[in-house]
Amino acid sequence: MFDQWMPEGAAAAGIIEKNSQDGFINSEFITKNLNNKPCFNFDPIKSLINLAILQPPTWQRLLQFLSEHPSSLTTSPLMQFIKSEPPQSVDSEENFDIKNGTFACTPSTSAETTLRKQNIIKSNDDELANDDGEEFDTLVNAYIEHIKHMNRAMISIDDFLREPEDGPKFRKMVPSDVDKLSTVELSGLLYWLEKQHPFKLLEHSDREALLKRYSVRKLSLDHFYQASKHKELVAEGKFAMLNNTYVPPNETGFEGVTDDEKTRQAKFDIFRPTLDRLWATIVTPFSKMNVTDAEIVTLHILLLWSAQNNRYVSAPVKDIMRKRREWAVTRLFEHYQEIGVSDPVIRLGEILLLLPEIEVVCDLHCTDFQVAKLFQFCDSLSSY
């Protein structure tokens, strides 16, 4: 995709070799590509979508490289990539057979289930028969309402009534907030998954696998985005939450009601390093870049259908996931063009270069929970 747009193969190879020496890029990926010289194919954007290989320092290097190699959008290979995927190949659910990856309605032993799926398919086809971004726009609007609804479900009536005059008021998060926060966010997770085409049409085992893989990523990305929007709290190192509370820099948000000082310190030692890392590598960049709802929706789609999930799903679903990733990137780029982003290629690169770090941090979160469980510090965290 980018091998013509960025013809300086030596420069691209140099970046990869430098990052390999610093330990920022997967060595297997390096070996595979460098052994193919002189036909070197440096494809950063698509690689970032499909492989979580880059770490934060690489972001600056590739960002600089993108900035130093501008291209006309009308001749950029990115445009060829965007137009190469017909919308109906990823938007149409008509008679799609999950078993063999062909367009033929999957038989079901349950007439009710078959009818339900057919109704869903018809509804999507009627709405998106000529998709020029309708599904993407619908998802962005749904996400905005989704976040607002979760917030309203967690704040008091008094806070709601005062908000038009005073704006949202934040207070320090306390352990008793956790139960309601986790309950509302779990409900929100299920709501959001229902919006993700074609999640409901997948086999049960695939849906279960994707739910398990995506749940932490979904909740985490919502938290990162929410925190980044409140710049005054970001400046103070306070992590804004969806329920109009904040976690101060000397806590983790995982403190329990009955925790003694020893337990609180243990949780801090386990969870705070990851929180400090994501603050520096995700929340702060989000805030400085003024990341938008459309960009967060794209990141959500890329996380749900991530190639990192390939080993957990059936073979036909891997192709579906690839198409959904490409569809999301296509739609975001076209969204940039519609709203007049000055250099959409650079902006797209900036956003996608954050994706690997988000995946890494979410995996670190899971590791932190496992460590806490090992030392029996997570009984009070079961609601998470």
N, C-alpha and C positions, 0 to 999 in steps of 0.2 A: 504493500500500500504506500509506504513512504520511501521506497528505495529510489524512485525517480525524483520525488520532492526534495530529498536530502541526498544528493548524489555523492557527497564527499564520504565515500565508504571508509576511508582511512580515519577521518575524524570520528565517525560513528564507532568504528572498531576501537579507537583510542579511548573513548568514553567507557565502552564496555570493559576493556582491559583494565582501566584505572579502577572502575567499580569492583571488578573481580578481585583485584589486589587488596582493596579495602574491605572485602568481605560483604559487599552490599548486594551482589547479584549471585543467584544460584549457579554454582560451578558447573553443574551438568548442562545448564542452558548455554553457558559460555563455551564449553568444549564442543557442543553440538554445532554452534554457529561459527566459531572460529575455524573449525576443521573444514568448513565449506568454502574458504577463500579460494579464488578471488571472487566468487559469486556471493559476496556477503550481502545479506538481507537484513538491514537494521529496521525493525518495524516496532517502534516503541509503544505506540498507542495500542495496537492490537495485542502486543505482548503483555501490556499492563492489564488489559481486560482479561486475558486468558491465563496469565501466570503472575502470581504475587511474588515478583522477583526483586523489586526495588525497595530500598530503605530510604529514610528521609534525606540523607545527604545527597543521594542521587537526584532527588527532586530538583535541587538548585542547579545541578550540572545539566540535566536535560532541559530544564526551563531556559537556561542560558543558551543552550544549543538551539532550541526552538526559536528563541528570540533572534538569534544571529542568522537564521536561515528562513526568512519570510518567503511567502509564495503567493502568487495570485490565486484567489479562490477558484477562478474559472479554469485554471490549468492544474490545480493541485490534485494529486492522486487521491487525496481524501474525498474529493467530490466524486471521483469515479467509484470509490468504495461505497459512498453513501447512496448513489443511484443504482448500484449493482444488485441491491436486494429488493425485489418487488414487495410492496407493502402487504399484498395478500398472502405472501408466503409465511408471514409471522402473525398477521392480524386475523386471518380467517380460521375459524375453528370447524368449518363445515366438514362433517364426516371424517374427522381426523382419527386415525387408528393408532393409539399409543403403542400397541403391541409390535406393529411392524413398520411404523413410521410412514404409512401411506394414508391417502385420503379415502377412507372407507369407514363407515360407522362401526364402532366396536360392538359386537353382540354382548348382551348382558342377560344374566339369568333373572334379573329383576326388571319387570316391565316398568315399574315406577321409577327406578333409577334411570333406565333408558330414556323414558319420557322427560324426566327432569333434565338430563344432559342435552337432549334434543332442543328443549325450550331455551336452555342457556345458549346453545350454539346459534339458534335462530335469532335470539335477542342480540347477540354480539354481531352477527352478520348484518342484521338490519341496520344497526347503528354505525358499523365501521366498514360497510361495503366498499366505500371509496375513501379510505383513510388517508388524509393529508395531515395527520397529527391529532385527529380527534381523540384517539385513545390516550395519547400522551397528555393532552390538555385536560382530559377528564381525570386522569390520575393525579395531575398536579392540583387541580381544584379539590379532589377528594382528599388528598393529603393535607391541604390547608385546613379543611373542615374537620378532618380526623384529629389533627393536633389540637385545634381549638376545642373540640368536643371533649377530649381527654382532660384538657385544662379546666374546663367548666365543671367536669365531674368531680374535680378534686379541690376546688376553692370554695370558700364559704359564701353565703348569700351576701353578707356584709361587704366582703371584698369585691364581689361582683358589682354591687350597687355603687361602691366608691370608685370603681375603675375608670368610668368615663371622665371624671374630674381629675383624679390623682394619678391615673395610670396604674399598672400592676405594682403591688407592694410585695417585696420579697422579705422573708424572715428566715432565720437559721433553721435548717432542717433538724428535726428531732426524731429519735427512734420510732415513736408512735406514728410517724407519717408513712413508714415503710409499707404497712399492710395495705392501706388504701391505694398508694402509688402503684404497688405491684399488681393489685387486682385490676385496676383500671388499665394499666399498660398491657396486661395479658389479654384483656378483652379487645384492646386496640390492635394488638398483634393479629388476632384472628380476623378482625374486620379488614385489616389491610391485606392480609393474604387472600381473602375472598375477592379483592379487587384485581389480583394479579392473574391475568390471562396467560396460559390456560391451566392454572394451578388446580382448579376444582375438577378438571377433566382427566387428571393423571391417575394412575393406579394408586391404591391406598398406601402401598409400601413406599412409593416415590414421594407421595405427599408427606408421609410421616418423616422420611429422611430429610426432606427439605425443611420441614417445620423445625426439626431439631437443630439443623445446621444454621438456620436463618434467625431463630428467635433471639439469641444473644446479639447478633449483628443488627437486627432491627431496633431493638431497645437501645443499644449502644449508640447507633447513628442518630437516633432521635435525641438522645441526651447530648451528644456532641453538638448537634445543630442548635438545640435550645440554648445551651451554654454560650455558644459563639455569638448569639444575637444580642446579648446584653453586655455591651462593651464596657460599661462602667463597672460591672461585676468582674468581667474578664481582667480589667486593669488591677483589681484588688485580689485576684487569684481565687475568686469565689465561683463555684460551679453551680450555675442556675439550673434548677430542675423544672419539670413540667407543671408541678403543683405550686409554683410561685414560692419555692423555698430555695435555699442555696446551701451547698456544702463548703465550709471554710477550708483553707489549705492545710489546716492542722488536723483534719478529720478525713474520713473516707465515705461517709454515707451508709456504711454497713454496720454501724454501731447498734447494738441491741438494747432493749429496755433494761434488761437485767445484767448487762455486762459490767464486770468489775474493771478496775484500772488495768490489771494484767491482761485481760481479754481484749480490751480496747487497744492496748499497745501492740498486742500480737496481730490484731487485724490491720492496724496501721502499717506495721512492718511488712505484712503480706500484700496488701492492696495498694498502698500509696505509691510504690515505685511505678506501677503501671499507670496509675492516674496522673502522675507527674509526666510520664512519657507522652501520653495522649494529649495532655494539656499543651505540651510544647510542639508536638508534631501534627495534631489535628485541630483542636479547638482554636488555638491561636491563629493558624493559617486560615481556618474557616472565617474567623472574625475579620482578619485583615483583608481577605478576598471578598468579603460581603457575599458569601455563598447564598444562592437563591433556592427557593422551593423547587424549581424545575431541576436544578442540579442535584439536590438531595434526593428527589424522586429517581433520577437516573442512577445515582449511587445505590439506592435501595434495590432497584431492578438488577443491577450488576452483582450485588451481594447475594440476592436470592438465587439468581441463575448462574452463579459463579462457577467457573471451571474447577475450582477447588472442591466442588461437590460431585464431580464426575464419578468418583469411586463409590459413591453411596447410592447412585440411581441406576435404573436400567438403561440399556444402550439407546433405545429410541429417545429417551428424555435428554440425553446428552446433546443431540442435534437440536432439540427444541430449545435448550438452554443457550446454545450458541446463537441461534437465530434471535432469541430475545435480547441477548447482550448487544448484538449488532443493531437490532431495531432501536434499542434505547439510545445508543450512541448516535445513530442516524437522526433520531427525533430531537435530541438535545442540540445537535449541530444546526438543524433546520430552525429550531427555536431561537438560537443565537442570531441567525440570519433575519428572522422575522422581527426581532426586537432591536436590531441594528447594533449588535456588539461589534466594536471596531475591528477586532482581530479574533474571529471565532476559533481559528485553528489553535492559537496560543491559549485561549481561555479553555478550550476543550482539553488540551494537554495538561494544563494546570490542575484541572479537576480530576482527570484520570490518574494523574501521578500521586494523588492522595489515596487512591483505592487500595494499593498493597499495604500501606501502613494501617489502614482501617482494619483490614483482614488480620494483620499481625497482632494488633492491639486486642481485638476480640478473642483471638486464640490465647493471648496472655491472660485475659480476664478469666477464661475457662480454667487455665492452669492455676490461677490464684485461688479459684473456688475449690479445686481439687486439693491444693495444699491446705486450705482452711479446713476442708473436710477431714483430711488426714490427721490434723491436730485437734479435731472436734471443736472447731471454732465456728462452724456454720449451721448449728442447730437453729439459731435465730435468723438464718438467712434462707430458710426453706421456702419462704414465699417468693424468693427471686427465681 
